Amino acid sequence: MNGIKKILKRIKYRAKYGIIDIVKQPSLTEIGRRFKTDKCDDNHTFNNISYLDIYEKYFSQIRNNPIKLLEIGINAGASLRTWKEYFKYGEVFGIDIDPNCKNHKENRINIKIGNQDDVNFLSNCFREVDEFDIIIDDGSHINKHMITSFDYLFNNRLKSKGIYIIEDLSCSYKNLQTEYDILNIWPGMKYNDPDENYDNKREDMNNFFFEKIKKLDFCQGNILSIHFWSMICLITKT
Ligand SMILES: C[S@@+](CC[C@H](N)C(=O)[O-])C[C@H]1O[C@@H](n2cnc3c(N)ncnc32)[C@H](O)[C@@H]1O
């Protein structure tokens, strides 16, 4: 009997402070600005709507759940810290090819170093987590890498009803290596193989999306929805 009373008391406490939490919680954009993530700066905003404003629309219902979020691309750790603060009961996982990113590990932020183009790495990392609720690709922005990561992670490591996000799709039109010299200019990119060709062909992404849209039209496959916003795409799983 005492045990039941204790459980009821705990539930009442959780309900009371859970509601207070919701009332007082800052928005994702407020948190993002505090941690200085570029996901809400002018370069990632269209029509006064930033990536974080968009994400809030999808994430607010699950904000207080013990979600597991995986992001490809850590850089200075700003976005990982933003997710940790926003999802108070969640666990954040980051992947990056740059070994220096290991330094951003902290409580509820887990890090693995490896290449998003390496399926063997993707299948072995964070094996303690079977499936993630949210996966965000903010890594190399090389079409071939984005497609490899999606094909493996969406099918094998994303929960049913989970969301997979591909960011910065404007890069998918660009000759990243010959015009932008990304291996020398973008942080962390120098760890990619210098002998590969990193010039994107948008056609590859068009075919990638087209094939998925076609399956949706014929009620086939494991994609429930594909939402395009400016520069990003959110794909949910059946
Ligand atoms: C745009 S930054 C990530 C920014 C971070 N998500 C944020 O919002 O604060 C891109 C990151 O992708 C990493 N990266 C580049 N190529 C990669 C690859 N092949 N696999 C995994 N990470 C890669 C870079 O080292 C860099 O840290």
The ligand as an SDF file (V2000), in Angstrom:
LIG
                    3D

 27 29  0  0  0  0  0  0  0  0999 V2000
   27.9280   22.6880  -40.6530 C   0  0  0  0  0  0  0  0  0  0  0  0
   29.0500   21.8750  -39.5670 S   0  0  0  0  0  0  0  0  0  0  0  0
   27.9660   21.2600  -38.2920 C   0  0  0  0  0  0  0  0  0  0  0  0
   27.3480   22.3380  -37.4650 C   0  0  0  0  0  0  0  0  0  0  0  0
   26.5320   21.8950  -36.2930 C   0  0  0  0  0  0  0  0  0  0  0  0
   25.5440   20.8950  -36.6260 N   0  0  0  0  0  0  0  0  0  0  0  0
   25.8100   23.0930  -35.7000 C   0  0  0  0  0  0  0  0  0  0  0  0
   24.6830   23.3920  -36.1430 O   0  0  0  0  0  0  0  0  0  0  0  0
   26.3700   23.7290  -34.8070 O   0  0  0  0  0  0  0  0  0  0  0  0
   29.4590   20.4610  -40.5090 C   0  0  0  0  0  0  0  0  0  0  0  0
   30.2860   19.4220  -39.8110 C   0  0  0  0  0  0  0  0  0  0  0  0
   30.2870   18.2510  -40.6310 O   0  0  0  0  0  0  0  0  0  0  0  0
   31.5170   17.5830  -40.4540 C   0  0  0  0  0  0  0  0  0  0  0  0
   31.7760   16.6550  -41.5740 N   0  0  0  0  0  0  0  0  0  0  0  0
   32.3150   16.9230  -42.7750 C   0  0  0  0  0  0  0  0  0  0  0  0
   32.4220   15.8140  -43.5170 N   0  0  0  0  0  0  0  0  0  0  0  0
   31.9100   14.8010  -42.7700 C   0  0  0  0  0  0  0  0  0  0  0  0
   31.7530   13.4140  -42.9950 C   0  0  0  0  0  0  0  0  0  0  0  0
   32.1310   12.8360  -44.1450 N   0  0  0  0  0  0  0  0  0  0  0  0
   31.2140   12.6560  -42.0070 N   0  0  0  0  0  0  0  0  0  0  0  0
   30.8370   13.2300  -40.8290 C   0  0  0  0  0  0  0  0  0  0  0  0
   30.9730   14.5540  -40.5550 N   0  0  0  0  0  0  0  0  0  0  0  0
   31.4950   15.3360  -41.5230 C   0  0  0  0  0  0  0  0  0  0  0  0
   32.5420   18.7150  -40.3410 C   0  0  0  0  0  0  0  0  0  0  0  0
   33.7100   18.2750  -39.6890 O   0  0  0  0  0  0  0  0  0  0  0  0
   31.7550   19.7960  -39.5740 C   0  0  0  0  0  0  0  0  0  0  0  0
   32.0460   19.7590  -38.2060 O   0  0  0  0  0  0  0  0  0  0  0  0
  1  2  1  0
  2  3  1  0
  2 10  1  0
  3  4  1  0
  4  5  1  0
  5  6  1  0
  5  7  1  0
  7  8  2  0
  7  9  1  0
 10 11  1  0
 11 12  1  0
 11 26  1  0
 12 13  1  0
 13 14  1  0
 13 24  1  0
 14 15  1  0
 14 23  1  0
 15 16  2  0
 16 17  1  0
 17 18  1  0
 17 23  2  0
 18 19  1  0
 18 20  2  0
 20 21  1  0
 21 22  2  0
 22 23  1  0
 24 25  1  0
 24 26  1  0
 26 27  1  0
M  CHG  2   2   1   9  -1
M  END
$$$$
